[in-house]
Amino acid sequence: MNTRLFQMTDLPAVEAFLTEHHLPTAGLGTDRSGLLLVEDQGHLIGTAGLEVHGRHGLLRSVAVAPAYRAQGIAGQLVAQAADYARQLGLTDLYLLTTTAEGYFTRLGFTPLPRSAAPAALNASAEFQGVCPDSAALMHRSLQETPMTLHALPEIHTTKSFLDTLRAAPDLPLEFRLYGESLVPAGYHVTEVKAVSIESMDCGGKAGAWRETVIQLMDGSAAEAERGFMTTAKFLGIYDRVVARVPVHAEAEIRIEYGNVTQPAMQYHLSGVDVQAARVVVGLQQPGVMCKASGASSSEGQCCGPAEPKAVTPVLMATAEIPATQANASACCAPAIPELVQIG
């Protein structure tokens, strides 16, 4: 599966797709609107639209083909539409729905009376009568200023990380790499490893340290629809494990994650951001450095043919929607609310 932007040549297929799913097509292809399309082997299987009205965005045309529902596709489309709205400088996101109010609540939207809609939205076809008066208005702010920003110490110890989570509200826990979502909703905590390392660099200097590695894995498609694990559940799993594993409070913390499309990698922490609707763990890729630089060895420099340079992590962006792995033990999964499908 891959995601791409709408082009005018897609209009007939998109109109047919939305009509089949009982959604309006008025206003598509105008200079106010844009669409994200999801395809599987060239076939359209999902859409999400964004209309721009001043500083406000109107989310519309969120639909997923029945055979592909409960795979997290709709949630990822909404997240991408929200990110695109932020890039455009929009401050708020609104939508009208007749059937999926509970679903969008789990994605951070809150219901509002129709009278609270900004005047700018009245120009949209949805507010001009395409959507019935019974459709619920929902709102989500795109200005998520942190409640508390915890910049962890330069070496992020297990204790500093866990203390920060324990002090945070019980909210969905997300893991992002350089600000972009890395671990999708529905993930599992599969393993906690207490690791002891002994090393020697090429300058002959010995070293030893401990690490705590928390391994995450994608959950099932249905689990992805249910949302992110909460901080309380994450800590509950951790506490059960470390009751039998000798994890050290001063050990450096690492997050390990991979899936069927990318190999597992251990990420370093850059901080924990406690927001109004979620707690975000910032991750960064590990770098490589010469530990022998400036050492009091006979060489006093790295053991290589050329002067080493600092390694800058590079983030590779992709538009593909990640596949999910097989289901795992339910003890590591998010709590199970009722399932809601949207058309």
N, C-alpha and C positions, 0 to 999 in steps of 0.2 A: 504493500500500500504506500502511496505517496500523496503529499498535499501540494497544491499549487494554487496560484491566483487565477481568478476568472478572466476570460477573454471574451470579446463580443461574439466570436464564433461559437462559444459554448452556450449562448443564450437559448437556442431551441431545446437542447438537452436538459439544461437547468430548469426551464419552464415546465417541461414534461415531468421531471423528477419532483418538483415542488407540487405540481398539480396532483400527482399520484399520492403525495403525502398530505394532501388537503391543506396546503399552505399557499398564501397569496403570492402572486408574481408581479403585481404592480410595482413600478419603481425600479425594477432590476435594470442594470446597465446604464443608469444615469450617472452624472458626475458627482452625485452625493453618495453613491453606494459602491461597495466592493464586496467580493465574495471569495471565500476559501472553498476549494473543491478537494474532496478526497476520492481517489480512484484506486481500484484494484484491477490490475491487468487491463487498464484502459477503460474500465466501466465505472461510471459515476456511482459512488455509494454513500456520499455524505456532503453536506453543505453547511456553511454558516456565513451570514452576511452582516455587514456593518454599514450603517448609514451615518453620515456626518451632518449634524445640525448645530452650527456654531461650535461651542466647546463641548457639546454633548454627543454621545454616540447612541444609536439605536441598534441593538442586536436583533437580527431577524433571520428567517429562513434556516433555522437550525433543524436539520433532518438527517437521519441515518437510515439506510435501507434495512428492512427487518432482519435479514440474514446476518447483519453485522452489528446488531445492537448488543448491549451488555459487554462490549469490548473496550470501553473507555474512549471511543472515538469522539462522541459528542462533547465530552468534557475537555478533551484536548483541543477541539475546534474552538470552543468558547474561550479557553485560555489563550490560544493564539490570536483570536479576535481582540481580546482585551489588551494583549501586548501591542498589537498593531495600533489600537486606539491610543495607547500611551505615547507611542512614537509620533502620532499625529498631534500630540499636545492636548488631547481631550481630557476632561476632568471627571466625567461621569458616564456610566453606561446604563441604558434603560432597555426594557423589553416589555412586550405584551404577550401573555400566554393564556390559553383557555384550559390547558390540560396538564401543564408541567410545573406548577408553582412550587411543589415540594422538591422537585429535582433541582430547580435553579436556586432554591434556598441553600442547598448543600454546596453550591458553587459560589456562595458569598453574596447572593442577591437577597434583598429584603423587599417585602411588599409595601406599596404606597397607595394612597387613594389616587384615583385618576386626576383629581383636581390639583395634585402636587406636581404634575408633569410640567417641565419647562415649556414656556410658550414656543420656543424654537421647534419643538417636536410636532407642533400642530401642523407643520408643513408636510409631514410625512403622510404617505398613503394609508399607513396603518391607523393613524389618528384621524384621518379624514373619512373613515368609515369602512375601510377594508377589513379591519378587525372589529368584532362586535363590542358593544358597550360592556358586555359581561367579562371581557378579557381583563385579567389582572395586570396591573402595572407593577413592575419590579425594578429595583435600582441597585447599582453597585458603584461605590466610589473607586476611581482610579488613582486617587491621591492617597496612597497607603503610607503615611508617615509613621515611622516606628514609634511605639510607645516607649520602648527602652532598647537601646542599642548596646549590646554587651560585646566589647572588643576583648576577646580572650587574650591571655598573655602570649608572648611570642612563641613559647612552647606551650601548646594547648594540652594541659594534663587531663587525665581522666576525671579527676576531682573537679577542676574548674568547669569542665563541660557539663558534668552531671549536676553540679550545684546550680548552674544557670538554668538548666531544664527544670529542676525541681522548684525553682523560684518563679517560673513562668506559669501563666494560666494553662489550664487543660485545653489545648487547642490543636488543630491539625499540625503535624510536624513534617516539614518539607526539607529536602536536601537539594541545594542549587549550586551549580558550578559556575563561578564568575557571574552570578546573577541570573543565569539561565537554568531552567528546570532540568535536573539530571535524572533523579529517581522518580518514576511516575507514581501516581496514586495507586493504592492497593498493595504496596510493597510489604515484604516480610522481613523480620529480623531473624536470620537463619543461624547465626553463630556469633559468639563472643570469644575472642582468642586472647589469652595472656601470653605475650611473646617476649622472650629474653634474647638479646642480640649481643654477640661479642664480635669485634671487628679489629682490623688493622689496616691503616691506609698505606699508600705506596711510599710514604716517608718513614714508615716503621713505627708510627704512633698507634697504640692500642686504644680501643674504646669499648664501652659497654653501656647499654641502656635497655629500658623496658618499653614496650608498646602495648596498648589495648586496641585490638582491631575488632570493630563491629561490622559484621557482614550483612549486607542488604541484598534482597533478590526481588525481582518482579513477581507480583501475585497473579492470580487468574484474571481473565477478562471481567468477570462479574465483580471481583474484589476491586478492580480499578474503578468501576462505576460507583462503588460505595465511598470512595474518597481516601484521604490520607490517614494513616495511623495517628492517633493523638499522642501528646506528650505523656499522658498518664499510662497509656498502654505500652508505649516504648519503654518507659522506666520500669513498669511492672515486669516486662520480659527480661530486661537487663538484671533487675534485682533477683529474679528467680535463678538466673544463670550463675551470677557471681556468688550466690550462696554456696556454690559447690566448686567454683573456679577461683583460684587465688589471684584476683586482679589487684594491681597495686595502684593506689590513689595518685601517685606521682608519675605514673607511666604516661607517655605521650599517647594521645588519642588519634586513631585513624578510622576512616570509613571506607569499607571495601564494597565495590559494586561493579557488576557487569551483567550482560544479558546475552541473548542469542545472537545479537549483531555486533557486540563489542566485548573484548576480553575484560575480565575482572581487573580492576586497578584499585590501589589503595590511595585515597585522597587525604590531604592535610586539611585542617580546619582553618578558616579565616575569621570566624566569628559567629555569633548567634544573634539574630534579629527578631525581637519579640514584637509582633505587629498586632493590630486589633483583631484580625481574623485568623492568624496563623503564626507559627513559630518557624523561622527559616534558618537552617544551618548552612552557613556559607562554606563552600569547599574550594580547594585549589589543587591543581596537579602538582605532584612532587617534582622538584628540580634536581639536577645533578651538579655537584660542586666538588672541587678538589680539596679534600680535607688536609692535604699536605702543604697547601700554599702557606708560605710564611712560617712553616714548622722549623724546628731547630735540628733538622736532619742534615746530612751531608749535602743533599741536593737543594733543600729549601724550596722546592717547587714541585709541581705535578710531574708524574712519571709518564710523560707523553712526548710525541715528536713536535708539538706546537703549543704555543701559549693558549691555555684554555680560556673560553669565554663563558660568561654566565648564561645559563639556559633559561630561556623565556618560554613559559608554557603557552601553547597555541590552542585555542578553542576552535574545533571544527564544527561549523553549523550545518545542520541537515534539515530538510523539510519532511523527511520520512517519519511516519508515526511508528514508534517502537513496537515490536511484537512482544507478547507476554509469554512467560514460561508456564510450565504446568503447575497445577495447584499444589500447595504444600500444606503442612500441618496447620489446622485452624487456630492453634494456640498462638501463632505468630501473626495473625491477620487482623485487619481493622474490625471494629464492631460492625454488626450487620443490621443496617436499617432496611426498611422496605425498599424493594426495587421499583424504580420508575422508568418507564420507557417513554421517549418523546418521538413524535412523528414529524 
